[in-house]
Amino acid sequence: MATTVTTIFQSEILSGFLLPLLLVFFIIFAVLERTRIFGSDKKQLNALTSLVIALIFVGAVYPKIIVSNLMLFLAIAMVAVFVILLLWGFVYGDEKEGFKLEKWMKWTLGIGLGIAFLFALIWAAGDWWYGILDFLKSSMEE
């Protein structure tokens, strides 16, 4: 008989409720603090608004699934960027001023990141994307 060992990091309360709640709370709070929508020195109002939005977010299942999938993509992308920068540092590490991106390199990098973001969004949305494609296909047939 095989036994499965679950840790606290695998619990549904942590991965399904607490981590998404904290992620959305801190992102919304940081945006509210930075933009000063409610005015300066309104930390309590920003915190309460962020908490309410985060609780509403956690209560909705589908947006939480999309954000969880995007966080998986973000984690993989950050590891890939780290490896690229590490290799870049090995190659250009001895130069005083460092490596400077040319204009065409910036455009290529920006377009590549935009395509990667669109791919991640389509992948994270899953069935929603197929529903849109089916709707468009059916509207073109009529």
C-alpha positions as CSV (number, residue, x, y, z in Angstrom):
1,M,0.0,0.0,0.0
2,A,1.5,3.3,-1.1
3,T,1.2,6.3,1.2
4,T,1.3,9.8,0.0
5,V,3.0,12.4,2.0
6,T,1.6,15.9,1.7
7,T,3.3,18.9,3.0
8,I,2.0,22.3,4.0
9,F,3.0,23.7,0.6
10,Q,0.6,21.2,-1.1
11,S,-2.4,21.9,1.1
12,E,-5.4,23.3,-0.7
13,I,-5.8,26.1,1.9
14,L,-2.4,27.5,1.1
15,S,-2.3,27.0,-2.7
16,G,-5.9,27.6,-3.4
17,F,-6.7,30.4,-1.0
18,L,-3.9,32.0,0.9
19,L,-1.3,32.5,-1.8
20,P,-3.7,33.9,-4.5
21,L,-5.2,36.1,-1.8
22,L,-1.8,37.5,-0.8
23,L,-0.6,37.9,-4.4
24,V,-3.7,39.9,-5.4
25,F,-3.7,41.9,-2.1
26,F,-0.1,43.0,-2.4
27,I,-0.3,43.8,-6.1
28,I,-3.5,45.9,-5.7
29,F,-2.1,47.6,-2.5
30,A,1.1,48.5,-4.3
31,V,-0.8,50.0,-7.3
32,L,-3.1,52.0,-5.0
33,E,-0.1,53.3,-3.0
34,R,1.8,54.2,-6.1
35,T,-1.1,55.9,-7.9
36,R,-2.5,57.6,-4.8
37,I,-6.1,57.3,-6.1
38,F,-7.5,57.8,-2.7
39,G,-4.9,60.5,-1.8
40,S,-1.6,60.4,0.0
41,D,-1.3,58.8,3.5
42,K,-4.4,56.7,3.0
43,K,-2.8,53.3,3.9
44,Q,-5.8,52.0,5.8
45,L,-8.2,52.7,2.9
46,N,-5.8,51.2,0.4
47,A,-5.4,48.1,2.5
48,L,-9.1,47.7,3.0
49,T,-9.9,48.1,-0.6
50,S,-7.1,45.7,-1.6
51,L,-8.4,43.1,0.9
52,V,-11.9,43.3,-0.4
53,I,-10.8,43.0,-4.1
54,A,-8.5,40.1,-3.1
55,L,-11.4,38.3,-1.3
56,I,-13.6,38.8,-4.3
57,F,-10.9,37.4,-6.5
58,V,-10.4,34.3,-4.4
59,G,-14.1,33.7,-4.4
60,A,-14.2,33.5,-8.2
61,V,-12.8,30.3,-9.5
62,Y,-12.0,31.0,-13.2
63,P,-9.9,34.2,-12.8
64,K,-7.9,32.4,-10.0
65,I,-7.1,29.5,-12.4
66,I,-5.9,32.0,-15.1
67,V,-3.7,33.8,-12.6
68,S,-2.3,30.6,-11.2
69,N,-1.4,29.4,-14.8
70,L,0.2,32.8,-15.5
71,M,2.3,32.5,-12.3
72,L,3.6,29.1,-13.5
73,F,4.6,30.6,-16.8
74,L,6.2,33.6,-15.0
75,A,8.3,31.3,-12.8
76,I,9.6,29.3,-15.8
77,A,10.2,32.5,-17.8
78,M,12.2,34.0,-14.8
79,V,14.4,31.0,-14.6
80,A,15.0,31.2,-18.4
81,V,15.9,34.9,-18.1
82,F,18.2,34.1,-15.2
83,V,20.1,31.5,-17.2
84,I,20.4,33.9,-20.2
85,L,21.7,36.7,-18.0
86,L,24.1,34.3,-16.3
87,L,25.5,33.2,-19.7
88,W,25.6,36.8,-20.9
89,G,27.6,37.8,-17.8
90,F,30.1,35.1,-18.6
91,V,30.6,36.4,-22.1
92,Y,30.6,40.2,-21.5
93,G,31.7,40.2,-17.9
94,D,35.1,41.7,-18.5
95,E,34.0,44.8,-20.3
96,K,34.0,48.1,-18.3
97,E,30.9,49.7,-19.6
98,G,29.0,46.4,-20.2
99,F,27.0,45.2,-23.1
100,K,24.7,47.8,-24.6
101,L,21.6,46.8,-26.6
102,E,21.3,48.2,-30.1
103,K,18.0,49.7,-31.2
104,W,17.1,46.7,-33.3
105,M,17.8,44.4,-30.4
106,K,15.4,46.3,-28.1
107,W,12.7,46.1,-30.8
108,T,13.3,42.4,-31.3
109,L,13.3,41.7,-27.6
110,G,10.1,43.7,-27.1
111,I,8.3,41.9,-29.9
112,G,9.5,38.6,-28.6
113,L,8.3,39.4,-25.1
114,G,4.9,40.6,-26.4
115,I,4.4,37.3,-28.4
116,A,5.5,35.3,-25.3
117,F,3.0,37.2,-23.2
118,L,0.2,36.6,-25.7
119,F,1.1,32.9,-25.8
120,A,1.0,32.7,-22.0
121,L,-2.3,34.4,-21.8
122,I,-3.9,32.1,-24.4
123,W,-2.4,29.1,-22.7
124,A,-3.5,30.2,-19.2
125,A,-7.1,31.0,-20.4
126,G,-7.5,27.5,-21.8
127,D,-11.1,26.7,-22.6
128,W,-12.0,30.3,-22.7
129,W,-9.9,30.8,-25.8
130,Y,-11.4,27.8,-27.6
131,G,-14.9,29.3,-26.8
132,I,-13.9,32.5,-28.5
133,L,-12.6,30.7,-31.5
134,D,-15.8,28.6,-31.8
135,F,-17.9,31.7,-31.5
136,L,-15.9,33.4,-34.3
137,K,-16.1,30.4,-36.5
138,S,-19.8,30.1,-36.0
139,S,-20.4,33.8,-36.7
140,M,-18.4,33.5,-40.0
141,E,-20.4,30.5,-41.2
142,E,-23.7,32.4,-40.9
